[in-house]
Amino acid sequence: MDLSRFPRRHYSVGATPLEFMPNFTRALAALCPAGQGPRVWIKRDDMLGLFPGGNKTRKLEFLVADALAKGADTLITCGAPQSNHCRITLAAAVKEGLKCRFVIEERVPGSYHEDASGNHFLFRLMGVEAITVVPGGSNIAQAMQQVADELAAIGRVGYIIAGGGSNALGGLGYVACAQELQQQFFEQGVTIDRVIVGSGSSGTHGGLLAGFLGNRINIPIVGIGVSRDPADQDPLVHKEAQAVADLLGLDMVIARDSVVTEGGFWQPKYSVPNAMMVEAVQMLARTEGILLDPVYTGKIMAGLIGLARRGYFKPDEEILFIHTGGMPALHVYERELSA
Ligand SMILES: *Cc1c(COP(=O)(O)O)cnc(C)c1O
């Protein structure tokens, strides 16, 4: 598929590594039925640019190019108090000489602290221009529009980026990732049977799915919900994948059953730690020296481990875990992870 007709900024150098994880694979097998588990590969999207980058870096390459084409001087976006998406959007804004404003949704009451560490510290360090904090369940789109209106009133031009950068244009970032993976599978001689990816605002899962289907990559994708179980998550991913396919002009109807997500690993609540997440973060750190985060990738890896324990994967099945980043949030949860 030809992505070259979409304006794009470049925030990373080359492809992120695709690596086999021998020690983790061995440790996982010991937890699986009959001591046999899948062989686990990792796509290091935690090594994307706008360091410490993550999946938002890929989406922003297309979104910020669009903002610049429209003459914006300020990026406006939204997220939770420790949002990686807000932090990476701010890094892109700084790099491009733009200003940046956030609407922060306090999804867990009392979770916003002006002096918090982790991503919040980085918001201040990189010089966010303004933060509007609203209670969970607020109309976020309206709150962002209000910020844009305030800027317009003083002669400035804001560009609103949807939560998580997940719209059709942002999803192109993961179409690009699908194409990058296809080339790496070929060059490295790797045959993957299944991909495990996080599923939140759904641009990553939906974009990757559209990219796989559009490029005829016949590898099933399993999304691990970070805030919703399948009944609520699947329709979101399906809508995103279809929007991305439509933007690409693929003339393709995304089959509803190509969207697969698993729930049960994110509870009790989005961003609130659980024991499976702690086990997953410690296991990857102690077998491969790779750092996950408590809010997203820790729970996504907990999903991979949980499915493996249930015998979901065939023995020796080759599976690929997409590491979507998030490392700065680790420091906010030091107490929970220090066992
Ligand atoms: C945002 C985020 C996700 C979820 O990706 P979506 O595209 O919103 O579904 C996963 N991992 C990390 C580290 C993130 O910051």
The ligand as an ORCA input file, in Angstrom:
! r2SCAN-3c Opt
* xyz 0 1
  C      -1.701      4.719     24.378
  C      -0.949      3.499     24.715
  C      -1.425      2.211     24.368
  C      -2.764      1.997     23.745
  O      -2.767      2.285     22.367
  P      -4.088      2.782     21.660
  O      -3.693      3.115     20.273
  O      -4.612      3.942     22.443
  O      -5.074      1.653     21.684
  C      -0.608      1.120     24.630
  N       0.588      1.266     25.247
  C       1.062      2.478     25.614
  C       2.369      2.540     26.306
  C       0.317      3.633     25.363
  O       0.805      4.831     25.755
*
